[in-house]
Structures are given as C-alpha cells and as structure tokens.
Amino acid sequence: MPDAESTFADRDAHRAWLARQARLPAGFRVGRARFDFVPREAPKPAQMTLTLIALDQPTPDFAAVFTRNAFPGAPVLVGRRRLGEAKLGAIIINNKISNVCAPGGEADAERICAETGRLLGLAPAQVLPSSTGVIGWGLPVEAMLAALPQAVAALAGGSILPAAEGIVTTDLYPKIRRAEVAGGSIVGIAKGAGMIEPNLATMLVYVLTDLAVPRAELRAMLARAVDASFNAISIDSDTSTSDTVALVSSGRVPCPDQAAFENGLRAVCRELAEDVVRNGEGVRHVLRVSIRGATDSGFARALGKAVVNAPLFKCAVAGNDPNVGRLVQAIGKYVGAQAKPADLSRLRLRLGGIEIFAQGIFQLNPDKEKALTAHLQGAELYASAPPKDGVFAPPIDYPPHGRCVEIEIDLGGGQGEATVFGGDLTHEYVSENADYRS
C-alpha cells in the first residue's frame, strides 16, 4: 500500500496499481510456464508454475541472504554456493514443492539449473534455483525440464508482474514494490503467506535494479536492508526452510549516489515485508509494534516479536476484543525470562494512540474500551463469517486498505528502538494450515 490510509475498492483497482509499479529495470526479462503433474508422494492432480528471471548479460553484481533454519532446502544449499561464482545470469523458481530434504534434491536442483543455462547460453553455475511449497516432496524434474523451453520462449521485458504472479502459493495476491533512484530503478517482488518468521517463510523475495552497484557494496546493503525489514516481521513464528532474498544488478545505469540507492533498497524491502504480513495466511489484522526506550535495538526487536507471536493476544485482536491484559502478559513474559530483566517501572503502552498502561497500572475506562474496539475494527481487513462447509476462507483477494493495529511500547530506559510487524490468529489461518496439502 502507498500509505496507511490508501484503499482499494476491488481486485481490479489493486491490479491496476500493481501494474503501475511493475516496470522492469533495464537489462531484465521474465517469463513463466505452467504445467500439470501428479506428486509421487500424494498421487492426485496438481499444477506447478516455473518462473524465470533472466539478465540480458550475466552480472558479477548480485547478493542473496538465506534462511537460518537448520534444515535448509536444496535450492538454499545450491544458492549459498552460487554466492562464490563470478557471475549470475538467471534465476529459476518453482512453486508447489519446496525441495527440502527430498532424496536427490540437490542433484535435481542442479539438473534444472543446467538445462536452464543450456537454453539461455549460460553455465549451470550462473543460474540460481529457488523452490517453495510443500516440504518433503520431490520435484517433478522431467516435467519441469519439459516446461523450461516454454518459460524461455515467454521471456519479455516491460513488466515484472508475470513473475510476481508466478511465484505465489497460498498468497491471495502478488506483491510488487519499486523505488526510483538517480535515473534508475529498484523493483522487488515477494512471495510469502505462512511459515513466516524470517531469520536470516516459505518466503521468497527478488529485488532487481539497473543501477550499477559493485558486488561487495550490494551484499553489505542487502544484509542491512533485510535485517531492518524481513527480519522484523512474524506471522506465525515459524522460520521456513526456504527463505531467500536475492538482489541483482544489471549495471545498466550509473549510480552516482550509493546512499540514495541504499535508502531506496531499504524502502522496497520494508514495504515488501509489510506486504508479506498483510497477505499472511488468514491475517485479518496487521499488527505494528513500535518499541522505544530499550537497552538496545536487539532487545527491542525481540520484545516486538514476543508481542506479535503471543497466541492469546493474537486471538483477542482477531476477535476485535481489546483484551490488553494479554498484551501486558506477553511483555512481562518476555522480560521476565531474560537473564537481566529490564526495569518496567517506566513502561508506557498505547494501543491505537490511546494510553492503556502507565506508572505500573492500567489506564482504562469505558470510553477507552469503546475507542480501542473501534480501532481494532477499523484495522480489520475483512470480517470473518462462519462457512457452510466448515472451512473458513478469506472473502477477498486484494488488500482493501493499509491500516494496522498500532501498538506503542515505551520502556523509558534507553536508546534502543525497533518496529515489528505481525498478524492476528484466526479461523482462516487454522483452516488454511489444517488442509494445506489436501
């Protein structure tokens, strides 16, 4: 969303806005192919999309950050090796199956890279693989190889929207953000809806730029941008085996101001990170937790994560119930578990701009309760309704607004601060994840 008060009346209005963000930087093309297949682990019809991002010329200037999960997917293992290569020429992405701990998974990923490279005139090691979807299943390699020529034939410049659409799984809508910098552009797309607490969810992010920034600087900038954005969100506290954030420069436009470039990169990453939360599986409220007065930024971020991952508080928000006792409990639980607990005597809390806790006691009254309920209702993305078939599902496939449940935590004891985004815990989330494979 451009800002918190922006609204989209319907899917078409949102897609029109996405199209305006989607112009590719110079030097890139995207293409995709869809095909039907039958997973051998669960023999019933399924569909996979291959998404190809190709450079006009291989570039030495690329960066990537991967999951810290101890069971990384095969594409992550291959991707880490790719960081040592001299150049990158393409990225090949599949949805539906994440290729994690599957027999022969690395060999399968390398085989797909080799065929992609052959079709594009690249060395296999100049192709970065990515996969997202069900953990544990093996890739339908032969069907993927057969579909690759179609993806190559579809390569075109102009818009990144086909790629943004191609990488989704349970996402309700594609996510695109852009920044214009010094005659060039930075354009990013993201996939992610569940298993999201990046610790670098099934989260994939690709950021493309035509601005010429050398490899070393690009990698340092990406690490800082990821730390302040994707590492400051959580939908369900689960760190995926497949998280990947890649940044690639075609080098087609001189970059006279690297500070301006980094600011643009941070903005794109921050906006995509919030988009991932807003499109989280079953998310009906986005939580924005702003922490200040902490001993350091690490403590502030960890406290924010503790709040957005607190199940009882998340459920209360889902029900538009301003049960702020659950918020205070979550803060106290985290602080009390530390080896050196913070001093909470100066703690002040606000929800929706309304002071709810100060001087060690709650600051509540009937008028505040009504205002707090109204704030939660105003931030709701859609209303939940009991379904006839017993399966809760979102009634929309676009973000109607950019508002958040605003939580402010002031510890009053230091200079550390952070902003963390999260979502509520809903019937829709449980329905989605109870039936994810079926």
C-alpha positions, 0 to 999 in steps of 0.5 A: 500500500502507498500509505496507511490510509490508501484503499482499494475498492476491488481486485481490479483497482489493486491490479491496476496499481500493481501494474503501475509499479511493475516496470522492469529495470533495464537489462531484465526479462521474465517469463513463466510456464505452467504445467500439470503433474501428479506428486509421487508422494500424494498421487492426485492432480496438481499444477506447478508454475516455473518462473524465470528471471533472466539478465540480458548479460550475466552480472558479477553484481548480485547478493542473496541472504538465506534462511537460518533454519537448520534444515535448509532446502536444496535450492538454499544449499545450491544458492549459498554456493552460487554466492562464490561464482563470478557471475549470475545470469538467471534465476529459476523458481518453482512453486508447489514443492519446496525441495527440502530434504527430498532424496536427490534434491540437490542433484535435481536442483542442479539438473534444472539449473543446467538445462536452464543455462543450456537454453539461455547460453549460460553455465549451470553455475550462473543460474540460481534455483529457488523452490517453495511449497510443500516440504518433503516432496520431490520435484517433478524434474522431467516435467519441469525440464519439459516446461523450461523451453516454454518459460524461455520462449515467454521471456519479455521485458516491460513488466515484472508482474508475470513473475510476481504472479508466478511465484505465489502459493497460498498468497491471495495476491502478488506483491510488487514494490519499486523505488526510483533512484538517480535515473534508475530503478529498484523493483522487488517482488515477494512471495510469502503467506505462512511459515513466516518468521524470517531469520536470516517463510516459505518466503521468497523475495527478488529485488532487481535494479539497473543501477550499477552497484559493485558486488561487495557494496550490494551484499553489505546493503542487502544484509542491512536492508533485510535485517531492518525489514524481513527480519522484523516481521512474524506471522506465525513464528515459524522460520521456513526452510526456504527463505531467500532474498536475492538482489541483482544488478544489471549495471545498466545505469550509473549510480552516482549516489550509493546512499540514495540507492541504499535508502531506496533498497531499504524502502522496497524491502520494508514495504515488501515485508509489510506486504508479506504480513498483510497477505499472511495466511488468514491475517485479518489484522496487521499488527505494528509494534513500535518499541522505544526506550530499550537497552538496545535495538536487539532487545527491542526487536525481540520484545516486538516479536514476543508481542506479535507471536503471543497466541492469546493476544493474537486471538483477542485482536482477531476477535476485535476484543481489546483484551490488553491484559494479554498484551501486558502478559506477553511483555512481562513474559518476555522480560521476565525470562531474560537473564537481566530483566529490564526495569518496567517501572517506566513502561508506557503502552498505547494501543491505537494512540490511546494510553492503556498502561502507565506508572505500573497500572492500567489506564482504562475506562469505558470510553477507552474500551469503546475507542480501542474496539473501534480501532481494532475494527477499523484495522480489520481487513475483512470480517470473518463469517462462519462457512457452510462447509466448515472451512473458513476462507478469506472473502477477498483477494486484494488488500482493501486498505493499509491500516494496522493495529498500532501498538506503542511500547515505551520502556523509558530506559534507553536508546534502543528502538525497533518496529515489528510487524505481525498478524492476528490468529484466526479461523482462516489461518487454522483452516488454511494450515489444517488442509494445506496439502489436501 
